[in-house]
Amino acid sequence: MRLGTKGFLIIFAIYFGLGVLFSSAIAEEKTENPPIELNCQAFVSEKICNMTDAEREIHFLELLKKILEDTLEAKKEGLDV
């Protein structure tokens, strides 16, 4: 079955029309339901949430250092990490 130019244009118009219809419905839904604000304590320890940026950076650098030291020790002992 050959699809002529008219058939192609009709299919394209239907496809385009459905795209416009659904994109406007999605945009309308986003404006009606604003996103929920999440607080830090919901995902992270309260201790970390209450730190300043400098304290938080030091905390995570010390954590990274500990992980690297443990990995290095395991490699020295010949363990596959």
Number of C-alpha atoms within 10 A of each C-alpha: 3 5 8 8 9 9 11 10 12 11 12 12 12 11 12 11 12 12 12 12 11 11 12 12 11 11 10 11 11 11 9 8 8 8 8 6 6 8 9 12 12 9 9 10 10 11 9 15 15 12 12 10 11 8 12 15 12 12 14 12 12 12 12 12 12 12 11 12 12 13 15 14 11 13 12 10 9 9 10 8 8
